[in-house]
Amino acid sequence: MPTSFRVKGFEKKKEMNISTYDAILTLADIFLKTDDDTQLDNLRNYVKTRVAPGIHWYQKMGDRAGHSYVTMQVLAVVLGAIVPVLISLNLSGDYVKYATTLMSLTVVILVALEGVLHYRERYRNYRSTAHALEQECFSCFLRAPPYDKCEKDNQKLCTEFAKNTESYIGQEVSSTLKTMTVAPDQRNNK
């Protein structure tokens, strides 16, 4: 996939396969580079040790939850469609009776597990948090709003960035805990 970066007059075009994690680490080194500003060094270390690994984790867990959700839904739909067909064919034999019973039981278990594991909601929470953290990094690096007011004040930049990123992480944790502990009938009445 062709990718181009433009950094203060420097343009590099190359075939790349770069993860968001690697891109954020690279951009942190480029945009937060300093000779002797401790605040920017602290910010760069915070991005490398907390934010970038967090983004990577949220993306990985979001992908896993999304894959699990789709797999469970496809299995439930396919098996749910096969059961009535097998019953309507009125085939004789114990194997057909056992197969339809097993398929019906599998559908019920899959639907019940989704009600307990909440893969769809977890996918949404994890991916939206990863995206919000990415956006926050890029806004900070490029001094886009709300960081445009911190152009000369690196202490304020660090404080604002940490406050915003920790807020996103806290919101995700709260949302996931709420999703995992709310009864199904309360979730449907939102």
HELIX and SHEET records of a PDB file:
HELIX    1   1 THR A   20  PHE A   31  1                                  12    
HELIX    2   2 THR A   38  TYR A   46  1                                   9    
HELIX    3   3 VAL A   47  VAL A   51  3                                   5    
HELIX    4   4 ALA A   52  SER A   88  1                                  37    
HELIX    5   5 ASP A   94  LEU A  117  1                                  24    
HELIX    6   6 TYR A  119  LEU A  142  1                                  24    
HELIX    7   7 TYR A  147  CYS A  150  5                                   4    
HELIX    8   8 ASN A  154  THR A  181  1                                  28    
HELIX    9   9 PRO A  184  ASN A  188  1                                   5    
SHEET    1   A 2 PRO A   2  VAL A   7  0                                        
SHEET    2   A 2 PHE A  10  GLU A  15 -1                                        
END                                                                             
